């Protein structure tokens, strides 16, 4: 069930938000190993892509300077 957070009064946490947060944390805990592996893999892929992009930019700059 969707809900949204608005600034309220007092110090009580809205029950729907608390339930949603508990649901999210339980699902993360349940699938933590798979999530962690995915994050590690995706991070490595992103880093490799960024390195490749950096090399390509440096090569383009080098060629432009040679002209």
C-alpha positions as CSV (number, residue, x, y, z in Angstrom):
1,X,0.0,0.0,0.0
2,X,1.7,3.3,-1.1
3,X,2.1,6.1,1.4
4,X,3.9,9.4,1.6
5,X,5.7,11.2,4.4
6,X,4.8,14.6,5.5
7,X,6.2,16.7,8.3
8,X,3.9,16.0,11.2
9,X,3.6,17.1,14.8
10,X,5.1,15.2,17.8
11,X,7.6,12.4,17.9
12,X,5.5,9.4,16.9
13,X,6.4,7.6,13.7
14,X,3.5,7.0,11.3
15,X,2.4,3.3,11.5
16,X,2.3,2.9,7.7
17,X,5.8,4.3,7.3
18,X,7.1,2.1,10.2
19,X,5.5,-1.0,8.6
20,X,6.9,-0.1,5.2
21,X,10.4,0.4,6.6
22,X,10.2,-2.9,8.5
23,X,9.1,-4.7,5.3
24,X,12.0,-3.1,3.3
25,X,14.6,-4.0,6.0
26,X,13.3,-7.6,6.3
27,X,13.5,-8.1,2.5
28,X,17.0,-6.7,2.4
29,X,18.0,-9.0,5.2
30,X,16.4,-12.0,3.6
31,X,18.2,-11.4,0.2
32,X,21.3,-9.7,1.6
33,X,23.8,-12.2,0.0
34,X,22.3,-11.9,-3.5
35,X,22.0,-8.1,-3.1
36,X,25.6,-7.8,-2.0
37,X,26.9,-9.9,-4.9
38,X,24.9,-7.8,-7.3
39,X,26.2,-4.5,-5.8
40,X,29.8,-5.8,-6.0
41,X,29.3,-6.9,-9.6
42,X,27.6,-3.7,-10.7
43,X,30.2,-1.6,-9.0
44,X,33.0,-3.4,-10.7
45,X,31.3,-3.1,-14.1
46,X,30.7,0.7,-13.6
47,X,34.3,1.2,-12.5
48,X,35.6,-0.6,-15.6
49,X,33.3,1.4,-17.8
50,X,34.4,4.7,-16.2
51,X,38.1,3.7,-16.8
52,X,37.4,2.9,-20.4
53,X,35.6,6.2,-20.9
54,X,38.5,8.0,-19.3
55,X,41.0,6.3,-21.6
56,X,38.9,7.1,-24.6
57,X,38.7,10.8,-23.6
58,X,42.4,11.0,-23.1
59,X,43.0,9.4,-26.5
60,X,40.7,11.9,-28.2
61,X,42.5,14.8,-26.5
62,X,45.9,13.4,-27.5
63,X,44.8,13.1,-31.1
64,X,43.4,16.6,-31.1
65,X,46.6,18.0,-29.7
66,X,48.6,16.2,-32.4
67,X,46.7,17.9,-35.2
